[in-house]
Amino acid sequence: MIKKESYKSAGVDIDKANEFVERIKPIIKTTSRKEVKSNIGGFGALFHLGTEKYKKPLLVSSTDGVGTKLLVARMMNKHDTVGIDLVAMSVNDVVVQGAEPLFFLDYIATGKLDVDTSVDIVKGIAEGCRQAGCALIGGETAEMPGLYGINEYDLAGFCVGAVEEENLIDGSTIRTGDVMIGLASSGVHSNGFSLARKVLLGPGKLKIQSRVDDLEGTIGEELLRPTRIYVKPVLNIIKNFEIKGIVHITGGGFIDNIPRIVPKSRRAVVKKGSWDIPPLFRVIKSMGKVDDMEMFRVFNMGIGMILVAPEKETEEIIRQLGSLGEKASVIGWIEKEKEKTDVSQISFV
């Protein structure tokens, strides 16, 4: 008798995928905005860009993933926070240009769909969207046996925001004497995990449930802390103050990210010791014997976002950020570049 083959026997379960979609519909609904004009399940998601709100809108888009932090989630068997990281990486990139994140789409790829795990992932994505004030309006879940292992998955996210053209923040107005205000991070966020895992969890190193002096939780708990989403406080601040540039400290740390918004004739000076570096970074540095500058190029070192503002407004900005739940401090300033160079500079004192 000839065996009849099917998509299910090849490793793709359409019925399970449909069950997953039905389970996440009420979760996704909690992120909706009035501009959303479609329901989950259509071929394309619809969003109305209100013409009464914008005169000359610029759309700002970003896409990103979570990286090898997903391996820590698998080791911990905890999947309900990596969705927050996924949203954070894109919405934080959008808001640095003064834009309001409007909607978000996700992509989940896996070797074999585990409905419970995937629902947990979407719960995190929805929570991230609620924190950012954007709508989760669509996505894709791809079951790809042979490309991914049974318990393996990867995530990608896509965000679109909008800003009035005249309110775009791009660093072009930054001048000598402006001040850099750092907003505290929640931990490692979602960058540098290949180095962090090698140093902390490599052969002969710590275990995922190990505890280290000065750390509140286990190594796994510390690494898995969700990326902080700065959208709402930053949007609040830029309405009331002259914010000239914003930096999201992601891949590339301080060294590669700050120069992206500093004019070529200026230099950003970071004052070490002007903020509290979380203990986890000290543990990574010590256990891996990682050079100081390498730490500042790989990790956020306790600062997830930087605002550049006139010195006269600094005190009030920090006060208002505090009232919004953000721990902020002056971490440096902008000075005139001493030598002509082809690239923007950054230095540490």
Short mmCIF file of the C-alpha atoms (twelve columns), coordinates in Angstrom:
data_MODEL
# 
_entry.id   MODEL 
# 
loop_
_atom_site.group_PDB 
_atom_site.id 
_atom_site.type_symbol 
_atom_site.label_atom_id 
_atom_site.label_alt_id 
_atom_site.label_comp_id 
_atom_site.label_asym_id 
_atom_site.label_seq_id 
_atom_site.Cartn_x 
_atom_site.Cartn_y 
_atom_site.Cartn_z 
_atom_site.pdbx_PDB_model_num 
ATOM 1   C CA . MET A 1   0.000  0.000  0.000  1 
ATOM 2   C CA . ILE A 2   1.402  3.388  -0.997 1 
ATOM 3   C CA . LYS A 3   1.655  5.762  1.938  1 
ATOM 4   C CA . LYS A 4   -0.166 9.014  1.363  1 
ATOM 5   C CA . GLU A 5   1.907  12.037 2.217  1 
ATOM 6   C CA . SER A 6   0.538  15.289 3.623  1 
ATOM 7   C CA . TYR A 7   1.775  18.674 4.748  1 
ATOM 8   C CA . LYS A 8   1.345  17.470 8.350  1 
ATOM 9   C CA . SER A 9   3.504  14.391 7.749  1 
ATOM 10  C CA . ALA A 10  6.139  16.739 6.279  1 
ATOM 11  C CA . GLY A 11  6.204  18.640 9.561  1 
ATOM 12  C CA . VAL A 12  3.783  21.529 8.992  1 
ATOM 13  C CA . ASP A 13  0.515  21.460 10.952 1 
ATOM 14  C CA . ILE A 14  -1.999 23.922 9.463  1 
ATOM 15  C CA . ASP A 15  -4.666 23.078 12.060 1 
ATOM 16  C CA . LYS A 16  -2.273 23.914 14.888 1 
ATOM 17  C CA . ALA A 17  -1.400 27.203 13.165 1 
ATOM 18  C CA . ASN A 18  -5.084 28.088 12.956 1 
ATOM 19  C CA . GLU A 19  -5.521 27.279 16.651 1 
ATOM 20  C CA . PHE A 20  -2.609 29.590 17.420 1 
ATOM 21  C CA . VAL A 21  -4.168 32.474 15.473 1 
ATOM 22  C CA . GLU A 22  -7.473 32.079 17.297 1 
ATOM 23  C CA . ARG A 23  -5.737 32.098 20.692 1 
ATOM 24  C CA . ILE A 24  -3.766 35.277 20.018 1 
ATOM 25  C CA . LYS A 25  -6.637 37.334 18.571 1 
ATOM 26  C CA . PRO A 26  -7.867 38.603 21.996 1 
ATOM 27  C CA . ILE A 27  -4.271 39.331 23.060 1 
ATOM 28  C CA . ILE A 28  -3.618 41.397 19.952 1 
ATOM 29  C CA . LYS A 29  -6.889 43.288 20.407 1 
ATOM 30  C CA . THR A 30  -5.537 44.816 23.642 1 
ATOM 31  C CA . THR A 31  -3.000 46.809 21.584 1 
ATOM 32  C CA . SER A 32  -5.463 48.321 19.115 1 
ATOM 33  C CA . ARG A 33  -5.692 52.015 18.247 1 
ATOM 34  C CA . LYS A 34  -8.550 53.885 16.589 1 
ATOM 35  C CA . GLU A 35  -6.522 54.138 13.370 1 
ATOM 36  C CA . VAL A 36  -6.481 50.344 12.903 1 
ATOM 37  C CA . LYS A 37  -8.941 49.452 10.144 1 
ATOM 38  C CA . SER A 38  -8.487 45.688 9.826  1 
ATOM 39  C CA . ASN A 39  -8.682 42.500 11.882 1 
ATOM 40  C CA . ILE A 40  -6.056 39.810 12.317 1 
ATOM 41  C CA . GLY A 41  -6.291 37.182 9.587  1 
ATOM 42  C CA . GLY A 42  -6.441 39.285 6.450  1 
ATOM 43  C CA . PHE A 43  -3.845 39.381 3.692  1 
ATOM 44  C CA . GLY A 44  -2.679 42.854 4.695  1 
ATOM 45  C CA . ALA A 45  -3.124 45.076 7.737  1 
ATOM 46  C CA . LEU A 46  -4.796 48.478 7.376  1 
ATOM 47  C CA . PHE A 47  -3.898 51.616 9.319  1 
ATOM 48  C CA . HIS A 48  -5.279 55.104 8.703  1 
ATOM 49  C CA . LEU A 49  -2.694 57.892 8.979  1 
ATOM 50  C CA . GLY A 50  -4.897 60.716 10.248 1 
ATOM 51  C CA . THR A 51  -4.532 63.747 8.002  1 
ATOM 52  C CA . GLU A 52  -5.965 65.951 10.736 1 
ATOM 53  C CA . LYS A 53  -3.009 65.095 12.996 1 
ATOM 54  C CA . TYR A 54  -0.164 65.687 10.529 1 
ATOM 55  C CA . LYS A 55  0.456  68.444 7.964  1 
ATOM 56  C CA . LYS A 56  3.664  67.076 6.425  1 
ATOM 57  C CA . PRO A 57  4.241  63.657 7.999  1 
ATOM 58  C CA . LEU A 58  7.415  61.651 7.610  1 
ATOM 59  C CA . LEU A 59  7.092  57.901 8.070  1 
ATOM 60  C CA . VAL A 60  9.895  56.362 10.120 1 
ATOM 61  C CA . SER A 61  10.421 52.598 9.971  1 
ATOM 62  C CA . SER A 62  12.657 50.121 11.743 1 
ATOM 63  C CA . THR A 63  13.197 46.371 11.795 1 
ATOM 64  C CA . ASP A 64  15.174 44.274 14.246 1 
ATOM 65  C CA . GLY A 65  15.348 40.991 16.139 1 
ATOM 66  C CA . VAL A 66  16.265 39.758 19.601 1 
ATOM 67  C CA . GLY A 67  19.495 37.958 18.708 1 
ATOM 68  C CA . THR A 68  20.982 35.185 20.819 1 
ATOM 69  C CA . LYS A 69  19.057 36.337 23.877 1 
ATOM 70  C CA . LEU A 70  16.549 33.796 22.550 1 
ATOM 71  C CA . LEU A 71  18.970 31.049 23.572 1 
ATOM 72  C CA . VAL A 72  18.754 32.275 27.171 1 
ATOM 73  C CA . ALA A 73  14.955 32.186 26.953 1 
ATOM 74  C CA . ARG A 74  15.167 28.561 25.794 1 
ATOM 75  C CA . MET A 75  17.580 27.683 28.599 1 
ATOM 76  C CA . MET A 76  15.190 29.256 31.118 1 
ATOM 77  C CA . ASN A 77  12.102 27.856 29.360 1 
ATOM 78  C CA . LYS A 78  10.604 31.328 29.720 1 
ATOM 79  C CA . HIS A 79  9.253  32.916 26.568 1 
ATOM 80  C CA . ASP A 80  6.832  35.631 27.704 1 
ATOM 81  C CA . THR A 81  9.327  38.523 27.819 1 
ATOM 82  C CA . VAL A 82  11.404 38.198 24.635 1 
ATOM 83  C CA . GLY A 83  8.462  39.721 22.759 1 
ATOM 84  C CA . ILE A 84  8.949  42.881 24.800 1 
ATOM 85  C CA . ASP A 85  12.583 42.910 23.646 1 
ATOM 86  C CA . LEU A 86  11.468 42.471 20.059 1 
ATOM 87  C CA . VAL A 87  9.190  45.507 20.194 1 
ATOM 88  C CA . ALA A 88  11.681 47.574 22.179 1 
ATOM 89  C CA . MET A 89  14.478 47.233 19.654 1 
ATOM 90  C CA . SER A 90  12.369 48.772 16.878 1 
ATOM 91  C CA . VAL A 91  10.199 51.311 18.731 1 
ATOM 92  C CA . ASN A 92  13.214 52.752 20.560 1 
ATOM 93  C CA . ASP A 93  14.907 53.248 17.183 1 
ATOM 94  C CA . VAL A 94  11.829 55.019 15.822 1 
ATOM 95  C CA . VAL A 95  11.329 57.404 18.745 1 
ATOM 96  C CA . VAL A 96  14.922 58.696 18.627 1 
ATOM 97  C CA . GLN A 97  13.926 60.634 15.515 1 
ATOM 98  C CA . GLY A 98  11.023 62.231 17.335 1 
ATOM 99  C CA . ALA A 99  8.494  59.872 15.783 1 
ATOM 100 C CA . GLU A 100 5.531  58.220 17.461 1 
ATOM 101 C CA . PRO A 101 5.457  54.445 16.810 1 
ATOM 102 C CA . LEU A 102 2.102  53.697 15.169 1 
ATOM 103 C CA . PHE A 103 2.002  50.005 14.394 1 
ATOM 104 C CA . PHE A 104 4.066  46.859 14.683 1 
ATOM 105 C CA . LEU A 105 4.263  43.530 12.859 1 
ATOM 106 C CA . ASP A 106 6.035  40.385 14.002 1 
ATOM 107 C CA . TYR A 107 7.583  37.352 12.333 1 
ATOM 108 C CA . ILE A 108 8.019  34.074 14.199 1 
ATOM 109 C CA . ALA A 109 9.959  31.253 12.531 1 
ATOM 110 C CA . THR A 110 10.157 27.815 14.122 1 
ATOM 111 C CA . GLY A 111 10.982 24.207 13.336 1 
ATOM 112 C CA . LYS A 112 7.780  22.911 14.911 1 
ATOM 113 C CA . LEU A 113 4.981  25.121 16.186 1 
ATOM 114 C CA . ASP A 114 4.454  24.880 19.932 1 
ATOM 115 C CA . VAL A 115 1.202  26.770 20.465 1 
ATOM 116 C CA . ASP A 116 1.735  27.485 24.171 1 
ATOM 117 C CA . THR A 117 5.260  28.827 23.622 1 
ATOM 118 C CA . SER A 118 4.163  30.921 20.659 1 
ATOM 119 C CA . VAL A 119 1.230  32.374 22.615 1 
ATOM 120 C CA . ASP A 120 3.671  33.354 25.379 1 
ATOM 121 C CA . ILE A 121 5.852  35.083 22.788 1 
ATOM 122 C CA . VAL A 122 2.872  37.058 21.458 1 
ATOM 123 C CA . LYS A 123 1.857  37.992 25.007 1 
ATOM 124 C CA . GLY A 124 5.267  39.668 25.334 1 
ATOM 125 C CA . ILE A 125 4.935  41.371 21.959 1 
ATOM 126 C CA . ALA A 126 1.514  42.720 22.960 1 
ATOM 127 C CA . GLU A 127 2.895  43.976 26.276 1 
ATOM 128 C CA . GLY A 128 5.715  45.751 24.436 1 
ATOM 129 C CA . CYS A 129 3.221  47.356 22.074 1 
ATOM 130 C CA . ARG A 130 1.093  48.549 24.984 1 
ATOM 131 C CA . GLN A 131 4.163  50.057 26.639 1 
ATOM 132 C CA . ALA A 132 5.022  51.843 23.383 1 
ATOM 133 C CA . GLY A 133 1.437  52.840 22.574 1 
ATOM 134 C CA . CYS A 134 1.541  51.205 19.138 1 
ATOM 135 C CA . ALA A 135 -0.837 48.655 17.633 1 
ATOM 136 C CA . LEU A 136 0.092  45.074 16.800 1 
ATOM 137 C CA . ILE A 137 -1.700 44.827 13.479 1 
ATOM 138 C CA . GLY A 138 -0.272 41.751 11.799 1 
ATOM 139 C CA . GLY A 139 2.467  39.191 11.538 1 
ATOM 140 C CA . GLU A 140 3.593  35.845 10.192 1 
ATOM 141 C CA . THR A 141 4.277  32.516 11.860 1 
ATOM 142 C CA . ALA A 142 6.338  30.158 9.718  1 
ATOM 143 C CA . GLU A 143 6.788  26.475 10.547 1 
ATOM 144 C CA . MET A 144 9.956  25.339 8.762  1 
ATOM 145 C CA . PRO A 145 11.114 21.825 9.667  1 
ATOM 146 C CA . GLY A 146 14.650 21.155 8.528  1 
ATOM 147 C CA . LEU A 147 15.655 24.792 8.719  1 
ATOM 148 C CA . TYR A 148 15.058 25.069 12.483 1 
ATOM 149 C CA . GLY A 149 15.150 22.360 15.162 1 
ATOM 150 C CA . ILE A 150 11.959 21.252 16.919 1 
ATOM 151 C CA . ASN A 151 12.420 23.580 19.917 1 
ATOM 152 C CA . GLU A 152 14.124 26.395 18.012 1 
ATOM 153 C CA . TYR A 153 12.582 29.689 16.938 1 
ATOM 154 C CA . ASP A 154 13.643 33.124 15.764 1 
ATOM 155 C CA . LEU A 155 11.883 36.471 15.919 1 
ATOM 156 C CA . ALA A 156 11.868 39.592 13.772 1 
ATOM 157 C CA . GLY A 157 9.854  42.757 14.255 1 
ATOM 158 C CA . PHE A 158 8.858  45.694 12.079 1 
ATOM 159 C CA . CYS A 159 7.652  49.092 13.286 1 
ATOM 160 C CA . VAL A 160 6.330  52.149 11.461 1 
ATOM 161 C CA . GLY A 161 6.017  55.552 13.110 1 
ATOM 162 C CA . ALA A 162 5.349  59.114 12.037 1 
ATOM 163 C CA . VAL A 163 6.722  62.558 12.826 1 
ATOM 164 C CA . GLU A 164 5.863  66.022 11.548 1 
ATOM 165 C CA . GLU A 165 8.668  66.960 9.153  1 
ATOM 166 C CA . GLU A 166 9.546  70.146 11.030 1 
ATOM 167 C CA . ASN A 167 9.826  68.177 14.303 1 
ATOM 168 C CA . LEU A 168 12.307 65.582 13.031 1 
ATOM 169 C CA . ILE A 169 15.198 65.045 15.470 1 
ATOM 170 C CA . ASP A 170 18.440 64.209 13.665 1 
ATOM 171 C CA . GLY A 171 21.254 65.845 15.648 1 
ATOM 172 C CA . SER A 172 21.858 68.589 13.083 1 
ATOM 173 C CA . THR A 173 21.250 71.386 15.617 1 
ATOM 174 C CA . ILE A 174 23.661 70.010 18.239 1 
ATOM 175 C CA . ARG A 175 26.159 72.639 19.330 1 
ATOM 176 C CA . THR A 176 29.165 73.017 21.619 1 
ATOM 177 C CA . GLY A 177 28.058 73.179 25.245 1 
ATOM 178 C CA . ASP A 178 25.013 70.950 24.848 1 
ATOM 179 C CA . VAL A 179 24.608 68.264 27.497 1 
ATOM 180 C CA . MET A 180 24.075 64.504 27.231 1 
ATOM 181 C CA . ILE A 181 21.425 63.093 29.564 1 
ATOM 182 C CA . GLY A 182 21.505 59.335 30.051 1 
ATOM 183 C CA . LEU A 183 18.410 57.259 30.807 1 
ATOM 184 C CA . ALA A 184 19.066 54.135 32.852 1 
ATOM 185 C CA . SER A 185 18.746 50.749 31.173 1 
ATOM 186 C CA . SER A 186 17.037 47.717 32.694 1 
ATOM 187 C CA . GLY A 187 20.080 45.528 32.104 1 
ATOM 188 C CA . VAL A 188 21.863 44.094 29.081 1 
ATOM 189 C CA . HIS A 189 18.760 44.725 26.921 1 
ATOM 190 C CA . SER A 190 19.212 42.754 23.663 1 
ATOM 191 C CA . ASN A 191 22.783 43.351 22.559 1 
ATOM 192 C CA . GLY A 192 26.110 41.710 23.295 1 
ATOM 193 C CA . PHE A 193 24.648 38.324 24.199 1 
ATOM 194 C CA . SER A 194 27.179 36.311 22.220 1 
ATOM 195 C CA . LEU A 195 29.941 37.755 24.405 1 
ATOM 196 C CA . ALA A 196 27.856 37.656 27.604 1 
ATOM 197 C CA . ARG A 197 26.946 33.998 27.080 1 
ATOM 198 C CA . LYS A 198 30.534 33.026 26.303 1 
ATOM 199 C CA . VAL A 199 31.861 34.802 29.397 1 
ATOM 200 C CA . LEU A 200 29.138 33.753 31.827 1 
ATOM 201 C CA . LEU A 201 27.771 30.455 30.505 1 
ATOM 202 C CA . GLY A 202 30.620 28.979 28.468 1 
ATOM 203 C CA . PRO A 203 32.277 25.624 29.281 1 
ATOM 204 C CA . GLY A 204 33.471 25.561 32.892 1 
ATOM 205 C CA . LYS A 205 31.679 28.830 33.661 1 
ATOM 206 C CA . LEU A 206 28.451 29.569 35.534 1 
ATOM 207 C CA . LYS A 207 25.121 27.816 35.147 1 
ATOM 208 C CA . ILE A 208 21.874 29.503 34.122 1 
ATOM 209 C CA . GLN A 209 20.604 29.202 37.729 1 
ATOM 210 C CA . SER A 210 23.882 30.343 39.331 1 
ATOM 211 C CA . ARG A 211 23.829 33.225 41.772 1 
ATOM 212 C CA . VAL A 212 26.593 35.791 42.050 1 
ATOM 213 C CA . ASP A 213 27.184 38.341 44.801 1 
ATOM 214 C CA . ASP A 214 25.595 41.760 44.138 1 
ATOM 215 C CA . LEU A 215 23.123 40.371 41.588 1 
ATOM 216 C CA . GLU A 216 19.439 40.370 42.558 1 
ATOM 217 C CA . GLY A 217 18.530 37.260 40.582 1 
ATOM 218 C CA . THR A 218 20.145 34.255 38.967 1 
ATOM 219 C CA . ILE A 219 22.362 34.708 35.928 1 
ATOM 220 C CA . GLY A 220 19.460 33.636 33.732 1 
ATOM 221 C CA . GLU A 221 17.040 36.081 35.345 1 
ATOM 222 C CA . GLU A 222 19.506 38.946 35.026 1 
ATOM 223 C CA . LEU A 223 20.191 38.248 31.355 1 
ATOM 224 C CA . LEU A 224 16.522 37.811 30.524 1 
ATOM 225 C CA . ARG A 225 15.337 41.156 31.934 1 
ATOM 226 C CA . PRO A 226 13.324 42.812 29.136 1 
ATOM 227 C CA . THR A 227 14.677 45.785 27.227 1 
ATOM 228 C CA . ARG A 228 13.323 49.061 28.579 1 
ATOM 229 C CA . ILE A 229 10.912 50.859 26.258 1 
ATOM 230 C CA . TYR A 230 11.476 54.639 26.377 1 
ATOM 231 C CA . VAL A 231 8.788  55.742 23.921 1 
ATOM 232 C CA . LYS A 232 6.206  57.383 26.176 1 
ATOM 233 C CA . PRO A 233 8.605  59.366 28.402 1 
ATOM 234 C CA . VAL A 234 10.658 60.526 25.408 1 
ATOM 235 C CA . LEU A 235 7.568  61.663 23.489 1 
ATOM 236 C CA . ASN A 236 6.516  63.561 26.606 1 
ATOM 237 C CA . ILE A 237 9.897  65.265 26.956 1 
ATOM 238 C CA . ILE A 238 10.236 66.341 23.312 1 
ATOM 239 C CA . LYS A 239 6.881  68.116 23.520 1 
ATOM 240 C CA . ASN A 240 8.128  70.384 26.289 1 
ATOM 241 C CA . PHE A 241 11.870 70.778 25.768 1 
ATOM 242 C CA . GLU A 242 14.407 71.427 23.024 1 
ATOM 243 C CA . ILE A 243 15.828 67.973 22.403 1 
ATOM 244 C CA . LYS A 244 18.490 68.201 19.691 1 
ATOM 245 C CA . GLY A 245 19.515 64.580 19.367 1 
ATOM 246 C CA . ILE A 246 18.612 61.172 20.778 1 
ATOM 247 C CA . VAL A 247 20.716 58.010 20.836 1 
ATOM 248 C CA . HIS A 248 19.452 54.474 21.366 1 
ATOM 249 C CA . ILE A 249 22.352 52.494 22.835 1 
ATOM 250 C CA . THR A 250 22.110 49.157 21.028 1 
ATOM 251 C CA . GLY A 251 24.617 47.137 19.017 1 
ATOM 252 C CA . GLY A 252 27.847 49.105 18.982 1 
ATOM 253 C CA . GLY A 253 27.320 50.491 22.477 1 
ATOM 254 C CA . PHE A 254 28.459 54.021 23.217 1 
ATOM 255 C CA . ILE A 255 31.346 54.058 20.777 1 
ATOM 256 C CA . ASP A 256 29.446 53.322 17.570 1 
ATOM 257 C CA . ASN A 257 26.048 54.824 18.381 1 
ATOM 258 C CA . ILE A 258 26.735 58.270 19.860 1 
ATOM 259 C CA . PRO A 259 28.749 59.537 16.840 1 
ATOM 260 C CA . ARG A 260 25.769 58.748 14.581 1 
ATOM 261 C CA . ILE A 261 24.028 61.946 15.708 1 
ATOM 262 C CA . VAL A 262 26.970 64.246 16.528 1 
ATOM 263 C CA . PRO A 263 27.935 66.764 13.796 1 
ATOM 264 C CA . LYS A 264 31.395 66.239 12.331 1 
ATOM 265 C CA . SER A 265 32.746 69.469 13.794 1 
ATOM 266 C CA . ARG A 266 31.829 68.379 17.334 1 
ATOM 267 C CA . ARG A 267 32.996 65.754 19.813 1 
ATOM 268 C CA . ALA A 268 30.901 63.900 22.383 1 
ATOM 269 C CA . VAL A 269 32.625 63.621 25.771 1 
ATOM 270 C CA . VAL A 270 31.372 60.886 28.109 1 
ATOM 271 C CA . LYS A 271 32.184 61.289 31.801 1 
ATOM 272 C CA . LYS A 272 32.815 57.897 33.357 1 
ATOM 273 C CA . GLY A 273 31.493 57.476 36.868 1 
ATOM 274 C CA . SER A 274 28.631 59.935 36.329 1 
ATOM 275 C CA . TRP A 275 26.050 57.133 36.497 1 
ATOM 276 C CA . ASP A 276 25.704 53.777 38.249 1 
ATOM 277 C CA . ILE A 277 26.909 50.830 36.163 1 
ATOM 278 C CA . PRO A 278 24.761 47.775 37.033 1 
ATOM 279 C CA . PRO A 279 26.655 44.929 38.748 1 
ATOM 280 C CA . LEU A 280 26.026 42.489 35.871 1 
ATOM 281 C CA . PHE A 281 28.347 44.482 33.603 1 
ATOM 282 C CA . ARG A 282 31.073 44.394 36.242 1 
ATOM 283 C CA . VAL A 283 30.660 40.610 36.491 1 
ATOM 284 C CA . ILE A 284 30.983 40.231 32.709 1 
ATOM 285 C CA . LYS A 285 34.041 42.491 32.613 1 
ATOM 286 C CA . SER A 286 35.729 40.666 35.499 1 
ATOM 287 C CA . MET A 287 34.982 37.093 34.448 1 
ATOM 288 C CA . GLY A 288 35.879 37.710 30.813 1 
ATOM 289 C CA . LYS A 289 38.747 40.097 31.475 1 
ATOM 290 C CA . VAL A 290 37.078 42.346 28.904 1 
ATOM 291 C CA . ASP A 291 38.809 45.611 28.038 1 
ATOM 292 C CA . ASP A 292 37.064 48.827 29.122 1 
ATOM 293 C CA . MET A 293 36.592 50.141 25.598 1 
ATOM 294 C CA . GLU A 294 35.314 46.766 24.413 1 
ATOM 295 C CA . MET A 295 32.657 46.895 27.150 1 
ATOM 296 C CA . PHE A 296 31.568 50.353 25.964 1 
ATOM 297 C CA . ARG A 297 31.426 49.179 22.366 1 
ATOM 298 C CA . VAL A 298 29.421 46.009 23.037 1 
ATOM 299 C CA . PHE A 299 27.084 46.860 25.922 1 
ATOM 300 C CA . ASN A 300 24.881 49.739 27.060 1 
ATOM 301 C CA . MET A 301 26.705 49.808 30.437 1 
ATOM 302 C CA . GLY A 302 23.552 50.900 32.242 1 
ATOM 303 C CA . ILE A 303 22.460 53.642 29.824 1 
ATOM 304 C CA . GLY A 304 19.786 52.654 27.327 1 
ATOM 305 C CA . MET A 305 19.091 56.025 25.739 1 
ATOM 306 C CA . ILE A 306 20.741 59.450 25.604 1 
ATOM 307 C CA . LEU A 307 19.096 62.840 25.062 1 
ATOM 308 C CA . VAL A 308 21.161 65.825 23.896 1 
ATOM 309 C CA . ALA A 309 19.760 69.134 25.124 1 
ATOM 310 C CA . PRO A 310 20.811 72.714 25.949 1 
ATOM 311 C CA . GLU A 311 22.541 72.946 29.320 1 
ATOM 312 C CA . LYS A 312 19.963 75.444 30.673 1 
ATOM 313 C CA . GLU A 313 17.154 72.884 30.314 1 
ATOM 314 C CA . THR A 314 19.022 69.922 31.784 1 
ATOM 315 C CA . GLU A 315 17.880 70.161 35.388 1 
ATOM 316 C CA . GLU A 316 14.199 70.427 34.502 1 
ATOM 317 C CA . ILE A 317 14.420 67.601 31.941 1 
ATOM 318 C CA . ILE A 318 15.927 65.278 34.547 1 
ATOM 319 C CA . ARG A 319 13.255 66.292 37.057 1 
ATOM 320 C CA . GLN A 320 10.463 65.600 34.590 1 
ATOM 321 C CA . LEU A 321 11.995 62.277 33.522 1 
ATOM 322 C CA . GLY A 322 12.045 61.307 37.186 1 
ATOM 323 C CA . SER A 323 8.334  62.068 37.481 1 
ATOM 324 C CA . LEU A 324 7.791  59.773 34.482 1 
ATOM 325 C CA . GLY A 325 9.603  56.899 36.166 1 
ATOM 326 C CA . GLU A 326 12.948 57.270 34.423 1 
ATOM 327 C CA . LYS A 327 16.268 57.410 36.284 1 
ATOM 328 C CA . ALA A 328 18.305 60.030 34.425 1 
ATOM 329 C CA . SER A 329 21.609 61.827 34.929 1 
ATOM 330 C CA . VAL A 330 24.058 64.047 33.084 1 
ATOM 331 C CA . ILE A 331 26.681 61.730 31.571 1 
ATOM 332 C CA . GLY A 332 28.629 64.093 29.319 1 
ATOM 333 C CA . TRP A 333 28.673 67.059 26.998 1 
ATOM 334 C CA . ILE A 334 29.407 68.241 23.470 1 
ATOM 335 C CA . GLU A 335 32.569 70.165 22.679 1 
ATOM 336 C CA . LYS A 336 34.229 71.511 19.544 1 
ATOM 337 C CA . GLU A 337 36.348 68.982 17.696 1 
ATOM 338 C CA . LYS A 338 40.006 69.829 18.249 1 
ATOM 339 C CA . GLU A 339 41.196 68.348 14.966 1 
ATOM 340 C CA . LYS A 340 39.549 68.051 11.567 1 
ATOM 341 C CA . THR A 341 38.490 64.460 10.926 1 
ATOM 342 C CA . ASP A 342 36.315 62.635 8.439  1 
ATOM 343 C CA . VAL A 343 34.176 61.056 11.160 1 
ATOM 344 C CA . SER A 344 32.478 62.282 14.328 1 
ATOM 345 C CA . GLN A 345 34.388 61.627 17.525 1 
ATOM 346 C CA . ILE A 346 33.692 60.380 21.023 1 
ATOM 347 C CA . SER A 347 36.008 60.458 24.015 1 
ATOM 348 C CA . PHE A 348 35.860 59.388 27.655 1 
ATOM 349 C CA . VAL A 349 37.099 61.299 30.701 1 
# 
